[in-house]
C-alpha cells in the first residue's frame, strides 16, 4: 500500500494554521500539528482526530534550536516529510507606529516571523529533499508586499512597524529559497490569507480561518509542474 504523504504545519493549534492542518488531513495527508503549547496542541489534535483525521502532535517552538531539531528527528523517525507549511507568526501588537517600535519588539517579531521560518525550513530541508513531490509553503501577508504598500492611495493594512517589515523580510527569504531550490523538485511559494479574524488581529478580520487557509491548501498540493517562487492569494499571483 502506498504510504501517505506527510505534512507539518507550524502554529497549527488554532486559527489559520489549524484550518490548514484540517484541510490537508481532509485531502488524505498525514499531518503534524506543530505547536509550542502542550495543552493547546493536544486539544487541537484531539478535535481533529474526533473528525476521523490522521494527525499527530509535534512539539515545536520555532524560536528554539533544540525544539526544532527534535521535531525534525520526530518526523524522520515517523517516515519523513513531504510538505512544510510555515505558519507560526506573531504581530507584536497593532496598529504600531514605526517611530514607537522598540528594538525589543522588532527583534521578537523578526525572531518568530523570519528567523523561525528559516530555522524550521533549514532543519526540514533534508527531509524534503528526499521526499516525493515536496512542497515548501510560507504564510505571508499583503502588508509585506512593498508593491502593494506603495502603489495605492490607501495602502493595505494599518501601520505595523514590526509585523509588516517582518513579512517583507519573509517574502525576500522565500524568493531566496525558491532560487536556491530551483530544479530540485521542491516547489516554494508564499501566500496571503486575506484579512482573517484571528488572535493576531484580535478577531477584527472579515474572513474566516477556513477561507484564509484555502490558498495554502492549494499551494501545498500543487502538481509537480506547478509554479515556484510566487506570491499568491485567492485572486491569483500578487506582486512581491
Buried (B, 14 or more C-beta within 10 A) or exposed (E): EEEBBBBBBBBBBBBBBBBBBBBBBBEEBBBBBBBBEEEBBBBBBEBBEEEEBBBBBBBBBBBBEEBBEBBBEBBBEEBBBBBBBBBBBBBBBBEBEEEEBEEEBBEBBBBBBBBBBBBBBEBBBEBBEEBEBBBBBBBBBBBBBBEBBEEEEEBBBBBBBBBBBBBBBBBEBBBEBBEEBEEEBBBBBBBBBBBBBBEBBEEEBEBBBBBBBBBBBBBBBBEEEBEBBBBBBBEEEBEB
